[in-house]
Amino acid sequence: MSEYPENKFQNEWEYKILRANRSVFKKPEVFHRVCAEERKAAWILVEKFDDMRLRFKRPMSARENDQRLKLDPYRTRYGMAPGALAAAIVGLVFVIIILAVLLIRFSGH
């Protein structure tokens, strides 16, 4: 990860890390789409940590245009919210258990 000298960029730039719950940034089409979305809010890709985390920076002056944007310029999550992902996993496990019980119950008849 990049290191920045203390106070060198403090008043000129702001930074954020965009995180995903899965390795979605591995797919070039998703990676490029996300970078294009972030560019609308003047965010510039600084580095790709891995397939789940991207670091962006933008000039502090870009805040002046935030109210005109259709997206949240300070989003830090991409994709499904963590709670929704957990609920989907629990629901899927529940359905699998019910199907397994029904299969066992009706396979003997």
N, CA, C and O atoms as CSV, one atom per row, in Angstrom:
chain,resi,resn,atom,element,x,y,z
A,1,MET,N,N,0.836,-1.179,0.000
A,1,MET,CA,C,0.000,0.000,0.000
A,1,MET,C,C,0.881,1.244,0.000
A,1,MET,O,O,1.959,1.266,0.594
A,2,SER,N,N,0.405,2.251,-0.666
A,2,SER,CA,C,1.154,3.508,-0.740
A,2,SER,C,C,1.170,4.217,0.602
A,2,SER,O,O,0.184,4.213,1.338
A,3,GLU,N,N,2.281,4.810,0.897
A,3,GLU,CA,C,2.390,5.639,2.097
A,3,GLU,C,C,2.568,7.078,1.652
A,3,GLU,O,O,3.203,7.347,0.632
A,4,TYR,N,N,2.004,8.002,2.419
A,4,TYR,CA,C,2.070,9.410,2.076
A,4,TYR,C,C,2.774,10.166,3.190
A,4,TYR,O,O,2.513,9.925,4.369
A,5,PRO,N,N,3.670,11.086,2.819
A,5,PRO,CA,C,4.349,11.874,3.841
A,5,PRO,C,C,3.348,12.639,4.701
A,5,PRO,O,O,2.344,13.144,4.197
A,6,GLU,N,N,3.619,12.719,5.964
A,6,GLU,CA,C,2.740,13.397,6.925
A,6,GLU,C,C,2.459,14.829,6.492
A,6,GLU,O,O,3.391,15.582,6.208
A,7,ASN,N,N,1.192,15.212,6.438
A,7,ASN,CA,C,0.695,16.561,6.160
A,7,ASN,C,C,0.963,17.070,4.746
A,7,ASN,O,O,0.539,18.178,4.418
A,8,LYS,N,N,1.641,16.313,3.903
A,8,LYS,CA,C,1.961,16.809,2.570
A,8,LYS,C,C,0.703,17.059,1.736
A,8,LYS,O,O,0.626,18.048,1.008
A,9,PHE,N,N,-0.283,16.161,1.843
A,9,PHE,CA,C,-1.494,16.276,1.034
A,9,PHE,C,C,-2.720,16.631,1.863
A,9,PHE,O,O,-3.842,16.583,1.359
A,10,GLN,N,N,-2.526,16.978,3.092
A,10,GLN,CA,C,-3.635,17.148,4.022
A,10,GLN,C,C,-4.693,18.139,3.536
A,10,GLN,O,O,-5.883,17.863,3.687
A,11,ASN,N,N,-4.317,19.259,2.972
A,11,ASN,CA,C,-5.289,20.280,2.605
A,11,ASN,C,C,-5.639,20.296,1.126
A,11,ASN,O,O,-6.474,21.097,0.707
A,12,GLU,N,N,-5.034,19.444,0.336
A,12,GLU,CA,C,-5.281,19.454,-1.096
A,12,GLU,C,C,-6.184,18.315,-1.563
A,12,GLU,O,O,-6.997,18.500,-2.469
A,13,TRP,N,N,-6.050,17.158,-0.961
A,13,TRP,CA,C,-6.728,15.948,-1.421
A,13,TRP,C,C,-7.519,15.301,-0.301
A,13,TRP,O,O,-7.192,15.446,0.877
A,14,GLU,N,N,-8.573,14.578,-0.690
A,14,GLU,CA,C,-9.258,13.694,0.241
A,14,GLU,C,C,-9.215,12.289,-0.343
A,14,GLU,O,O,-9.145,12.119,-1.560
A,15,TYR,N,N,-9.256,11.306,0.508
A,15,TYR,CA,C,-9.088,9.920,0.099
A,15,TYR,C,C,-10.253,9.074,0.598
A,15,TYR,O,O,-10.908,9.405,1.586
A,16,LYS,N,N,-10.494,7.981,-0.107
A,16,LYS,CA,C,-11.476,7.004,0.365
A,16,LYS,C,C,-11.099,5.636,-0.167
A,16,LYS,O,O,-10.388,5.509,-1.163
A,17,ILE,N,N,-11.587,4.620,0.513
A,17,ILE,CA,C,-11.424,3.242,0.078
A,17,ILE,C,C,-12.807,2.696,-0.221
A,17,ILE,O,O,-13.709,2.780,0.613
A,18,LEU,N,N,-12.973,2.137,-1.408
A,18,LEU,CA,C,-14.228,1.522,-1.819
A,18,LEU,C,C,-14.082,0.020,-1.638
A,18,LEU,O,O,-13.160,-0.594,-2.175
A,19,ARG,N,N,-15.007,-0.573,-0.871
A,19,ARG,CA,C,-14.930,-1.996,-0.551
A,19,ARG,C,C,-16.125,-2.754,-1.138
A,19,ARG,O,O,-17.228,-2.217,-1.246
A,20,ALA,N,N,-15.884,-3.999,-1.511
A,20,ALA,CA,C,-16.929,-4.901,-1.972
A,20,ALA,C,C,-16.920,-6.135,-1.079
A,20,ALA,O,O,-15.894,-6.461,-0.483
A,21,ASN,N,N,-18.059,-6.824,-0.983
A,21,ASN,CA,C,-18.150,-8.029,-0.157
A,21,ASN,C,C,-17.540,-9.253,-0.820
A,21,ASN,O,O,-17.201,-10.238,-0.164
A,22,ARG,N,N,-17.410,-9.164,-2.132
A,22,ARG,CA,C,-16.845,-10.273,-2.894
A,22,ARG,C,C,-15.769,-9.728,-3.819
A,22,ARG,O,O,-15.592,-8.513,-3.906
A,23,SER,N,N,-15.063,-10.584,-4.500
A,23,SER,CA,C,-13.958,-10.183,-5.386
A,23,SER,C,C,-14.472,-9.688,-6.737
A,23,SER,O,O,-14.073,-10.208,-7.779
A,24,VAL,N,N,-15.344,-8.701,-6.725
A,24,VAL,CA,C,-15.960,-8.226,-7.964
A,24,VAL,C,C,-15.026,-7.371,-8.804
A,24,VAL,O,O,-15.223,-7.264,-10.015
A,25,PHE,N,N,-14.008,-6.754,-8.194
A,25,PHE,CA,C,-13.105,-5.893,-8.956
A,25,PHE,C,C,-12.114,-6.706,-9.784
A,25,PHE,O,O,-11.297,-6.138,-10.508
A,26,LYS,N,N,-12.183,-8.036,-9.679
A,26,LYS,CA,C,-11.364,-8.917,-10.516
A,26,LYS,C,C,-11.842,-8.869,-11.966
A,26,LYS,O,O,-11.053,-9.013,-12.899
A,27,LYS,N,N,-13.143,-8.664,-12.135
A,27,LYS,CA,C,-13.720,-8.606,-13.481
A,27,LYS,C,C,-13.421,-7.238,-14.090
A,27,LYS,O,O,-13.816,-6.215,-13.531
A,28,PRO,N,N,-12.730,-7.208,-15.229
A,28,PRO,CA,C,-12.366,-5.922,-15.840
A,28,PRO,C,C,-13.562,-5.014,-16.118
A,28,PRO,O,O,-13.467,-3.799,-15.943
A,29,GLU,N,N,-14.687,-5.590,-16.549
A,29,GLU,CA,C,-15.851,-4.752,-16.856
A,29,GLU,C,C,-16.411,-4.071,-15.605
A,29,GLU,O,O,-16.861,-2.928,-15.671
A,30,VAL,N,N,-16.386,-4.764,-14.473
A,30,VAL,CA,C,-16.850,-4.170,-13.214
A,30,VAL,C,C,-15.843,-3.120,-12.744
A,30,VAL,O,O,-16.223,-2.015,-12.354
A,31,PHE,N,N,-14.578,-3.468,-12.783
A,31,PHE,CA,C,-13.523,-2.541,-12.362
A,31,PHE,C,C,-13.601,-1.231,-13.145
A,31,PHE,O,O,-13.557,-0.152,-12.553
A,32,HIS,N,N,-13.715,-1.318,-14.467
A,32,HIS,CA,C,-13.767,-0.110,-15.304
A,32,HIS,C,C,-15.056,0.676,-15.086
A,32,HIS,O,O,-15.042,1.907,-15.106
A,33,ARG,N,N,-16.173,-0.027,-14.879
A,33,ARG,CA,C,-17.447,0.652,-14.612
A,33,ARG,C,C,-17.393,1.428,-13.298
A,33,ARG,O,O,-17.860,2.565,-13.224
A,34,VAL,N,N,-16.820,0.810,-12.262
A,34,VAL,CA,C,-16.710,1.476,-10.961
A,34,VAL,C,C,-15.807,2.701,-11.074
A,34,VAL,O,O,-16.138,3.763,-10.547
A,35,CYS,N,N,-14.683,2.567,-11.750
A,35,CYS,CA,C,-13.777,3.716,-11.904
A,35,CYS,C,C,-14.459,4.844,-12.675
A,35,CYS,O,O,-14.263,6.016,-12.353
A,36,ALA,N,N,-15.254,4.505,-13.686
A,36,ALA,CA,C,-15.976,5.529,-14.453
A,36,ALA,C,C,-17.021,6.220,-13.579
A,36,ALA,O,O,-17.199,7.435,-13.666
A,37,GLU,N,N,-17.711,5.451,-12.738
A,37,GLU,CA,C,-18.703,6.043,-11.827
A,37,GLU,C,C,-18.026,7.002,-10.857
A,37,GLU,O,O,-18.530,8.098,-10.610
A,38,GLU,N,N,-16.894,6.595,-10.312
A,38,GLU,CA,C,-16.183,7.429,-9.343
A,38,GLU,C,C,-15.622,8.694,-10.002
A,38,GLU,O,O,-15.560,9.747,-9.368
A,39,ARG,N,N,-15.214,8.591,-11.272
A,39,ARG,CA,C,-14.703,9.772,-11.982
A,39,ARG,C,C,-15.758,10.865,-12.106
A,39,ARG,O,O,-15.412,12.045,-12.174
A,40,LYS,N,N,-17.035,10.496,-12.138
A,40,LYS,CA,C,-18.111,11.492,-12.207
A,40,LYS,C,C,-18.072,12.421,-10.996
A,40,LYS,O,O,-18.502,13.572,-11.081
A,41,ALA,N,N,-17.563,11.930,-9.880
A,41,ALA,CA,C,-17.431,12.731,-8.665
A,41,ALA,C,C,-15.988,13.203,-8.479
A,41,ALA,O,O,-15.610,13.631,-7.389
A,42,ALA,N,N,-15.186,13.124,-9.539
A,42,ALA,CA,C,-13.788,13.588,-9.570
A,42,ALA,C,C,-12.828,12.695,-8.789
A,42,ALA,O,O,-11.708,13.109,-8.490
A,43,TRP,N,N,-13.252,11.472,-8.456
A,43,TRP,CA,C,-12.346,10.543,-7.771
A,43,TRP,C,C,-11.393,9.936,-8.779
A,43,TRP,O,O,-11.794,9.567,-9.883
A,44,ILE,N,N,-10.137,9.835,-8.398
A,44,ILE,CA,C,-9.066,9.290,-9.236
A,44,ILE,C,C,-8.539,8.029,-8.550
A,44,ILE,O,O,-8.238,8.043,-7.356
A,45,LEU,N,N,-8.435,6.958,-9.304
A,45,LEU,CA,C,-7.910,5.720,-8.729
A,45,LEU,C,C,-6.450,5.917,-8.345
A,45,LEU,O,O,-5.631,6.338,-9.161
A,46,VAL,N,N,-6.137,5.605,-7.090
A,46,VAL,CA,C,-4.756,5.674,-6.609
A,46,VAL,C,C,-4.128,4.288,-6.686
A,46,VAL,O,O,-3.007,4.130,-7.170
A,47,GLU,N,N,-4.857,3.291,-6.208
A,47,GLU,CA,C,-4.335,1.928,-6.267
A,47,GLU,C,C,-5.434,0.911,-6.040
A,47,GLU,O,O,-6.451,1.190,-5.405
A,48,LYS,N,N,-5.205,-0.262,-6.569
A,48,LYS,CA,C,-6.080,-1.405,-6.337
A,48,LYS,C,C,-5.370,-2.273,-5.318
A,48,LYS,O,O,-4.328,-2.861,-5.607
A,49,PHE,N,N,-5.938,-2.353,-4.120
A,49,PHE,CA,C,-5.320,-3.182,-3.078
A,49,PHE,C,C,-5.424,-4.660,-3.441
A,49,PHE,O,O,-4.443,-5.403,-3.399
A,50,ASP,N,N,-6.639,-5.062,-3.796
A,50,ASP,CA,C,-6.926,-6.438,-4.179
A,50,ASP,C,C,-8.252,-6.424,-4.931
A,50,ASP,O,O,-8.707,-5.360,-5.347
A,51,ASP,N,N,-8.873,-7.573,-5.111
A,51,ASP,CA,C,-10.105,-7.639,-5.890
A,51,ASP,C,C,-11.342,-7.202,-5.119
A,51,ASP,O,O,-12.461,-7.300,-5.623
A,52,MET,N,N,-11.140,-6.713,-3.882
A,52,MET,CA,C,-12.256,-6.257,-3.055
A,52,MET,C,C,-12.097,-4.821,-2.553
A,52,MET,O,O,-13.025,-4.280,-1.951
A,53,ARG,N,N,-10.934,-4.190,-2.789
A,53,ARG,CA,C,-10.702,-2.842,-2.244
A,53,ARG,C,C,-9.942,-1.969,-3.231
A,53,ARG,O,O,-8.932,-2.375,-3.806
A,54,LEU,N,N,-10.464,-0.747,-3.410
A,54,LEU,CA,C,-9.836,0.250,-4.281
A,54,LEU,C,C,-9.655,1.543,-3.493
A,54,LEU,O,O,-10.526,1.924,-2.711
A,55,ARG,N,N,-8.536,2.212,-3.695
A,55,ARG,CA,C,-8.307,3.513,-3.049
A,55,ARG,C,C,-8.406,4.615,-4.097
A,55,ARG,O,O,-7.824,4.522,-5.178
A,56,PHE,N,N,-9.160,5.663,-3.754
A,56,PHE,CA,C,-9.342,6.812,-4.629
A,56,PHE,C,C,-8.931,8.087,-3.906
A,56,PHE,O,O,-8.910,8.145,-2.677
A,57,LYS,N,N,-8.604,9.114,-4.699
A,57,LYS,CA,C,-8.367,10.451,-4.154
A,57,LYS,C,C,-9.061,11.452,-5.064
A,57,LYS,O,O,-9.353,11.159,-6.224
A,58,ARG,N,N,-9.320,12.629,-4.525
A,58,ARG,CA,C,-9.857,13.718,-5.339
A,58,ARG,C,C,-9.487,15.035,-4.698
A,58,ARG,O,O,-9.246,15.098,-3.493
A,59,PRO,N,N,-9.440,16.089,-5.497
A,59,PRO,CA,C,-9.136,17.406,-4.928
A,59,PRO,C,C,-10.271,17.848,-4.002
A,59,PRO,O,O,-11.442,17.576,-4.268
A,60,MET,N,N,-9.920,18.513,-2.944
A,60,MET,CA,C,-10.928,19.009,-2.007
A,60,MET,C,C,-11.929,19.927,-2.708
A,60,MET,O,O,-13.090,19.999,-2.306
A,61,SER,N,N,-11.495,20.616,-3.737
A,61,SER,CA,C,-12.372,21.545,-4.453
A,61,SER,C,C,-13.530,20.836,-5.164
A,61,SER,O,O,-14.517,21.481,-5.517
A,62,ALA,N,N,-13.423,19.517,-5.379
A,62,ALA,CA,C,-14.481,18.765,-6.069
A,62,ALA,C,C,-15.763,18.699,-5.254
A,62,ALA,O,O,-16.823,18.404,-5.806
A,63,ARG,N,N,-15.695,18.963,-3.970
A,63,ARG,CA,C,-16.884,18.943,-3.110
A,63,ARG,C,C,-17.956,19.918,-3.586
A,63,ARG,O,O,-19.145,19.705,-3.348
A,64,GLU,N,N,-17.542,20.975,-4.252
A,64,GLU,CA,C,-18.473,22.008,-4.697
A,64,GLU,C,C,-19.522,21.471,-5.669
A,64,GLU,O,O,-20.607,22.043,-5.777
A,65,ASN,N,N,-19.222,20.390,-6.370
A,65,ASN,CA,C,-20.150,19.824,-7.354
A,65,ASN,C,C,-20.947,18.633,-6.832
A,65,ASN,O,O,-21.733,18.050,-7.579
A,66,ASP,N,N,-20.764,18.261,-5.574
A,66,ASP,CA,C,-21.406,17.062,-5.035
A,66,ASP,C,C,-22.933,17.098,-5.110
A,66,ASP,O,O,-23.551,16.067,-5.371
A,67,GLN,N,N,-23.551,18.249,-4.891
A,67,GLN,CA,C,-25.010,18.315,-4.884
A,67,GLN,C,C,-25.608,18.049,-6.266
A,67,GLN,O,O,-26.793,17.731,-6.362
A,68,ARG,N,N,-24.834,18.168,-7.318
A,68,ARG,CA,C,-25.313,17.922,-8.687
A,68,ARG,C,C,-25.208,16.449,-9.096
A,68,ARG,O,O,-25.719,16.061,-10.146
A,69,LEU,N,N,-24.565,15.649,-8.291
A,69,LEU,CA,C,-24.336,14.245,-8.649
A,69,LEU,C,C,-25.556,13.378,-8.376
A,69,LEU,O,O,-26.361,13.672,-7.493
A,70,LYS,N,N,-25.679,12.310,-9.145
A,70,LYS,CA,C,-26.764,11.350,-8.935
A,70,LYS,C,C,-26.323,10.185,-8.052
A,70,LYS,O,O,-27.139,9.334,-7.697
A,71,LEU,N,N,-25.053,10.143,-7.700
A,71,LEU,CA,C,-24.552,9.085,-6.822
A,71,LEU,C,C,-23.924,9.710,-5.581
A,71,LEU,O,O,-23.605,10.899,-5.560
A,72,ASP,N,N,-23.755,8.896,-4.563
A,72,ASP,CA,C,-23.139,9.353,-3.319
A,72,ASP,C,C,-21.628,9.423,-3.528
A,72,ASP,O,O,-20.989,8.385,-3.705
A,73,PRO,N,N,-21.042,10.622,-3.510
A,73,PRO,CA,C,-19.601,10.719,-3.761
A,73,PRO,C,C,-18.752,10.116,-2.632
A,73,PRO,O,O,-17.557,9.880,-2.808
A,74,TYR,N,N,-19.372,9.872,-1.482
A,74,TYR,CA,C,-18.631,9.313,-0.354
A,74,TYR,C,C,-18.978,7.856,-0.078
A,74,TYR,O,O,-18.740,7.354,1.021
A,75,ARG,N,N,-19.533,7.184,-1.064
A,75,ARG,CA,C,-19.832,5.768,-0.846
A,75,ARG,C,C,-18.524,5.025,-0.594
A,75,ARG,O,O,-17.499,5.313,-1.211
A,76,THR,N,N,-18.582,4.090,0.301
A,76,THR,CA,C,-17.407,3.275,0.604
A,76,THR,C,C,-17.696,1.788,0.399
A,76,THR,O,O,-16.826,0.943,0.606
A,77,ARG,N,N,-18.918,1.483,-0.007
A,77,ARG,CA,C,-19.323,0.098,-0.280
A,77,ARG,C,C,-19.799,-0.013,-1.710
A,77,ARG,O,O,-20.472,0.882,-2.222
A,78,TYR,N,N,-19.450,-1.107,-2.350
A,78,TYR,CA,C,-19.927,-1.386,-3.699
A,78,TYR,C,C,-20.617,-2.741,-3.677
A,78,TYR,O,O,-20.084,-3.711,-3.138
A,79,GLY,N,N,-21.805,-2.800,-4.266
A,79,GLY,CA,C,-22.532,-4.058,-4.311
A,79,GLY,C,C,-23.507,-4.183,-3.159
A,79,GLY,O,O,-23.935,-3.193,-2.566
A,80,MET,N,N,-23.841,-5.404,-2.864
A,80,MET,CA,C,-24.838,-5.697,-1.836
A,80,MET,C,C,-24.335,-5.282,-0.451
A,80,MET,O,O,-23.174,-5.506,-0.109
A,81,ALA,N,N,-25.215,-4.681,0.334
A,81,ALA,CA,C,-24.867,-4.297,1.703
A,81,ALA,C,C,-24.557,-5.550,2.523
A,81,ALA,O,O,-25.141,-6.605,2.271
A,82,PRO,N,N,-23.655,-5.456,3.494
A,82,PRO,CA,C,-23.280,-6.632,4.282
A,82,PRO,C,C,-24.470,-7.335,4.935
A,82,PRO,O,O,-24.516,-8.565,4.957
A,83,GLY,N,N,-25.429,-6.581,5.464
A,83,GLY,CA,C,-26.606,-7.185,6.096
A,83,GLY,C,C,-27.465,-7.938,5.095
A,83,GLY,O,O,-27.978,-9.015,5.400
A,84,ALA,N,N,-27.623,-7.380,3.907
A,84,ALA,CA,C,-28.410,-8.035,2.865
A,84,ALA,C,C,-27.718,-9.310,2.398
A,84,ALA,O,O,-28.374,-10.319,2.140
A,85,LEU,N,N,-26.399,-9.264,2.291
A,85,LEU,CA,C,-25.653,-10.456,1.898
A,85,LEU,C,C,-25.814,-11.558,2.949
A,85,LEU,O,O,-26.024,-12.720,2.603
A,86,ALA,N,N,-25.718,-11.198,4.222
A,86,ALA,CA,C,-25.895,-12.178,5.309
A,86,ALA,C,C,-27.297,-12.775,5.268
A,86,ALA,O,O,-27.458,-13.986,5.417
A,87,ALA,N,N,-28.311,-11.935,5.065
A,87,ALA,CA,C,-29.689,-12.420,4.992
A,87,ALA,C,C,-29.874,-13.367,3.810
A,87,ALA,O,O,-30.569,-14.376,3.929
A,88,ALA,N,N,-29.263,-13.052,2.677
A,88,ALA,CA,C,-29.367,-13.916,1.501
A,88,ALA,C,C,-28.722,-15.274,1.765
A,88,ALA,O,O,-29.258,-16.308,1.367
A,89,ILE,N,N,-27.580,-15.269,2.432
A,89,ILE,CA,C,-26.894,-16.533,2.745
A,89,ILE,C,C,-27.724,-17.372,3.701
A,89,ILE,O,O,-27.886,-18.574,3.492
A,90,VAL,N,N,-28.250,-16.750,4.748
A,90,VAL,CA,C,-29.085,-17.474,5.719
A,90,VAL,C,C,-30.325,-18.026,5.032
A,90,VAL,O,O,-30.712,-19.169,5.275
A,91,GLY,N,N,-30.950,-17.223,4.174
A,91,GLY,CA,C,-32.130,-17.685,3.440
A,91,GLY,C,C,-31.809,-18.864,2.544
A,91,GLY,O,O,-32.579,-19.822,2.479
A,92,LEU,N,N,-30.688,-18.804,1.858
A,92,LEU,CA,C,-30.278,-19.895,0.981
A,92,LEU,C,C,-30.023,-21.176,1.777
A,92,LEU,O,O,-30.434,-22.256,1.354
A,93,VAL,N,N,-29.364,-21.069,2.902
A,93,VAL,CA,C,-29.110,-22.236,3.752
A,93,VAL,C,C,-30.440,-22.828,4.229
A,93,VAL,O,O,-30.610,-24.047,4.242
A,94,PHE,N,N,-31.369,-21.970,4.617
A,94,PHE,CA,C,-32.683,-22.412,5.076
A,94,PHE,C,C,-33.405,-23.186,3.968
A,94,PHE,O,O,-33.969,-24.248,4.231
A,95,VAL,N,N,-33.394,-22.679,2.752
A,95,VAL,CA,C,-34.039,-23.352,1.621
A,95,VAL,C,C,-33.375,-24.695,1.350
A,95,VAL,O,O,-34.066,-25.678,1.081
A,96,ILE,N,N,-32.067,-24.754,1.415
A,96,ILE,CA,C,-31.353,-26.017,1.191
A,96,ILE,C,C,-31.726,-27.049,2.241
A,96,ILE,O,O,-31.923,-28.221,1.918
A,97,ILE,N,N,-31.826,-26.626,3.495
A,97,ILE,CA,C,-32.208,-27.552,4.575
A,97,ILE,C,C,-33.619,-28.077,4.354
A,97,ILE,O,O,-33.863,-29.276,4.493
A,98,ILE,N,N,-34.541,-27.199,4.014
A,98,ILE,CA,C,-35.929,-27.625,3.769
A,98,ILE,C,C,-35.991,-28.601,2.598
A,98,ILE,O,O,-36.678,-29.619,2.679
A,99,LEU,N,N,-35.285,-28.304,1.516
A,99,LEU,CA,C,-35.275,-29.208,0.366
A,99,LEU,C,C,-34.665,-30.560,0.729
A,99,LEU,O,O,-35.152,-31.597,0.278
A,100,ALA,N,N,-33.619,-30.560,1.527
A,100,ALA,CA,C,-32.991,-31.818,1.952
A,100,ALA,C,C,-33.954,-32.643,2.795
A,100,ALA,O,O,-34.051,-33.857,2.613
A,101,VAL,N,N,-34.673,-31.995,3.722
A,101,VAL,CA,C,-35.638,-32.694,4.576
A,101,VAL,C,C,-36.764,-33.272,3.713
A,101,VAL,O,O,-37.154,-34.425,3.900
A,102,LEU,N,N,-37.286,-32.488,2.776
A,102,LEU,CA,C,-38.355,-32.969,1.905
A,102,LEU,C,C,-37.864,-34.135,1.029
A,102,LEU,O,O,-38.596,-35.102,0.820
A,103,LEU,N,N,-36.659,-34.045,0.532
A,103,LEU,CA,C,-36.103,-35.112,-0.297
A,103,LEU,C,C,-35.963,-36.394,0.513
A,103,LEU,O,O,-36.291,-37.476,0.026
A,104,ILE,N,N,-35.485,-36.282,1.725
A,104,ILE,CA,C,-35.328,-37.474,2.586
A,104,ILE,C,C,-36.689,-38.051,2.921
A,104,ILE,O,O,-36.878,-39.267,2.880
A,105,ARG,N,N,-37.646,-37.181,3.255
A,105,ARG,CA,C,-38.984,-37.640,3.658
A,105,ARG,C,C,-39.698,-38.345,2.513
A,105,ARG,O,O,-40.313,-39.389,2.731
A,106,PHE,N,N,-39.633,-37.803,1.298
A,106,PHE,CA,C,-40.397,-38.362,0.192
A,106,PHE,C,C,-39.630,-39.376,-0.653
A,106,PHE,O,O,-40.219,-40.002,-1.534
A,107,SER,N,N,-38.356,-39.549,-0.412
A,107,SER,CA,C,-37.595,-40.510,-1.196
A,107,SER,C,C,-37.888,-41.951,-0.758
A,107,SER,O,O,-37.692,-42.889,-1.531
A,108,GLY,N,N,-38.344,-42.117,0.444
A,108,GLY,CA,C,-38.654,-43.465,0.945
A,108,GLY,C,C,-40.043,-43.931,0.564
A,108,GLY,O,O,-40.372,-45.087,0.833
A,109,HIS,N,N,-40.865,-43.118,-0.038
A,109,HIS,CA,C,-42.245,-43.489,-0.358
A,109,HIS,C,C,-42.418,-43.808,-1.791
A,109,HIS,O,O,-43.523,-44.139,-2.221
